[in-house]
Amino acid sequence: MRRGVLYALFVALIALVAYAADWGRLREQFLQIDIAREQFPEIITIAAKNTLLFTLIAFVGGLVLGIVLALMKLSTITPYRWLAIGYIELFRGLPALLTIFAMAYVIPIALEVRMPFGQVGAGLVGLILVAGAYMAETIRAGILGVPKGQTEAARSLGMSSGRTMISITLPQAFRIIIPPLTNEFVLLIKDTSLLFIAGSTIQTKELTTFTRDAQSVNANGTPLLMAAMLYLFITIPLTRLVAVLERRMAKAR
């Protein structure tokens, strides 16, 4: 009976929303076919392509930085360990938008330096710095999750600590952390929308900036709905992949 009541409440809520919604106005504001047609092919060839490209750059850069930081945090050398801890706590504590803004405007002005690839490149550096801090903790957890017997067996065979880490520990650690790293990739896809604050040219716009500009020009929300659909088209398969990987790892354990 309790389940039946819950289902009835759900159906009633859906019916109430459907009855109360102004479908004509929603169609006028978000489903204009002519405006949607105007966005092609640039929304795919420029905006979606840049979103994936920026995500890949930020992910690879963050992964490399995360490995270095994780090894530094696990190091027995105290200055390295404290430096890694300070970095990770700093960039995990700051909003990503603030970091991107600092790299795009504050640092170049304060130090009189020019970032590679202009403002977008500076924004990507900020995104890499943030991603590296989060990935470092994920990688560190993966390293600690490898049984100590693996390391002891490698050392007993005469492997150095560095060779053991590269050949034995890290490969097993990455097998453990594939699901959370995939989640981080999904988060980076959405975080590329923060690059708008760094500015962009016509050829460097990502999905959010591209559709926001189109919405401003047309005074209509259709481009935003298209961007939302493209984001879901990209992220949903990845989130399902994470679920599959987690189930397989659970069975393996």
N, C-alpha and C positions, 0 to 999 in steps of 0.2 A: 504493500500500500504506500509505503514511504517513497519507494522508487517511482511509483505511478504518479504521486503528487508532484515530485520533482520534475518529471517529464512534462506534466501538464503545465506547470509554472513556466518551463522553458518555452513550450509552444505558445503559451499565452503572451509571453514577453516578445517573441518574434512577431506574433500577429499584431501586437500593439505598436511595435516599431514600424512595421509595414503599413499600418493604417495611418499613423501619425506623420510619416515621411511625405514631403512634398516631392513626388517623383518627377514631376515636370520641371521643377526648378533644379533638382539634382542633375537631370539629363542636360539641361541647358548649361549648367556650370561645369560639368565634368565629362560629358559624353558628346562633345562636338566633333563629328567625324572630319569636317574640313580642317579644323585646327590640328587634330591628330595626324592627318595626312601631311600637313606642312612640316612636321617634325622629322619625317623620313627623307633620306636615309641617315641624316646627320646624328640623330639620337642613338643610332647603332654604331655608325662608322667613326664617330668622334667621341660622343659622351660615354657610351657603354664601353667602348674600346679603352678610353683613357681611365675609366674607373678600374677596369681589370688590370691595366698596365701599372697604374699607381699602386694598386693593392699588391701586385707581385713584387714591385720594387721595394715597397715598405716591408713586406713579409721577409724577403730574402735578406735585406739589410738588418731587420730586427732579429732574424734568426742568428746571423753571424755575431751580432753584438750580444745577443742573449747567451750564446755558447761561451763567449769570452767572459761575460759577467758571472755566469754560473760557476765556471772554473775558478774565477778569482774569489768568489764567495766561499767556495769549498777549499780554498788554498790554506795551507798551514802558515803562510807568510801574513802576518797580521796587517801590515799596511794595505796589501792587496785586498784582503778580506773586508776591511773597513771602508775602503774606497768603493768596492762593489756594493756594500750595504747602503752607503750614503747615496750612491747613484740610484739604486733601485727604489729606495724609499722616497727620494726626491721626485723622480719622474712618475712613480705610481701615485704620488700624492697630489701632483699638479694636474689640472685639467688639460686634456690634450689640445684643446683650442688655444689655451694660453701658451703652451709650448710652441705650437705652430706659429702663433703671432710673434713670439719672441725671436724665433729663428728667421722669420720673414722680414721683420722690421727692426726690432730692438738690437739684435746682435750685429747685423750689417752696419747700422748707424753708429753703434757704440765702438765697434772695433775697426770701422772703415774697411770692411771686407765685402767682397761680392760673392754671393753663393753661386755654385754652378747651376746652369739652366734657369737662372732668374728666380722670380718669386715662387713659382711652382716647385722648383728644385729645393728652395729653402723650406717650403712647407713640407715637402717629402722628408727632408732631414729631420724636422720636428716630429713627424709621424714615426720615423725609424727610431728615434730616441725613446719615444714612449713605448713602442712595440717591443724594443729590446729589453726594457725594464720588466715588462710583464712576462715575456718569453723566458727571461733568465730564471724566474722563480719556477716556471713550468719545467724547464730543463733540469734545474737543480733537483726538483722533486723526482724527476725521472731517474737521474743518476743515483739518488739515494734509494730508489726503489729496486735497483739491481742488487741481487743477493751478494753479500760480501764474499761468499765462497767463490764466486767467479773471479773476483780480484785476487784473492789469495791463491787460487789455482794458477792464474796467469803469472803471478810473481814467483811462485814456486818453480815455474818452468823457465825462469830467468828473464822474463820481460821486465823492462823498466816501467816506472810508474806512468810516464808519458805514453809509451807504447800500449800499456794496458788500458789506459783511458781511451785512446783512439781506436784500438782494435777490438776491445772486449766490452768496456763499459758503455761508451756512447752509442754503439749500434743497438744494444739491448735497451738502453734508456729511451732512444727514439721510438722503438717499437711500443714502449709503454705510453709515450706521450703523443702519439699520432692523433687521437681524438681531441685532446685539448688544443693542440696546435692547429687542427682544422677549425676548431671553434674560434681561435684567434684570427685565422684567415677570414672567416665570416665577419668578425667584428671589424677588421680592417677594411673590408669592402664598404661597410657603412661609414667608417671613420674618414674615408676619403672625401666625404661630403664636407668635412671641416676645412678642406683646402681652399674653400671659397674665400676665406679671410685673407689668404695670401695673394689673391688676385689671379687672373688668368686671361689668356688670349682666346680667340675663337677656336684655335686648334688645340688648346690645352684644357678646355672645359670638361669636367666630369659630369655625371648624370644630374646631380642636384643643382649645380650651377647652371647647366644647360637648360634644364626645365624651369628653374626659377626665372631665368631671363625670358624664356618663352612665355611663361605665365604673366610676367609684367607687361610684355608687349601686347599680348592678346586679351589681358584682363579676364582670363578664364583659367579654371583649374584643371582642364583636360591634360596639359603637359605634366602636371604633378601626378595625376593618376597613372599616366604612362610610365613615369619614372618609378613609381611604387611597384607597378607590375614587373618592370624589368629587374628591379632589385630582388623581388620575390623569385623571379625566374632564375636568377643567379644563386641566391642564398638557400632556397628550399632544397635543391638537390644536395648541396653541401651539408646541410644540417641532417638530412636523411643518411648521408654517408657516415657522418659522425655516429649516428644511432646504430648503424650496421656494424661499424668498427667496434663500438663499445660492447655490443652483444657478442661478437666473435671473441673479443678479449676475455669477456666474462666466462664464456664456454671454455676457452683455453686454460683459464685459471682453475 
